[in-house]
Amino acid sequence: MHSRLYRPLYRSLSSSARILESANSQTLAAKVAPIEPIAPVAPRRRVGGIRGGIFGFLFGFSLASAFASYALLDEYRLASTILQSSVHELQTSTQKVSAHIRRIETVEKELKALAERTAEKNEVTKLRGEMKQLYDGLHIGKLYLLQVKVLAHMLHRIPRPSLSRLGTETGPS
């Protein structure tokens, strides 16, 4: 590495030395100022390839990890919100279903109670026959009552013999 830095200096020194040899050394020396030796330049320390690669890899990995974690947290929040809303919908639908089940149970109880209180077809026919008999009996009773009224009315129309007439009459004796 040192040889690269000194090459241009070496070339310039060697070319000036040749010039001095070829020309009159005294005349040229009087005209040209003496060459002072140049102090070596301290080499710049560059960041090495390995150090730069590691630093770049770590920086890129950190940046990618940060973006990935942000995206993952955003996905998680979105999924959590969707899950929470579906749980809420499930809860409301469960409450509706349980309310419907309670209504169905009450209707079944009422239906069972009505079934116990209702009459069957043969019972209805039996009761219908009894009602006909009762109606016929009432109708016959009404007819008898009407006949009694008519007879009573007729009896009231018949003149009655007075008691005074009965006692004055002399009968065959």
Salt bridges, closest charged atoms under 4 A:
ASP74 OD1 - ARG77 NH2 2.60
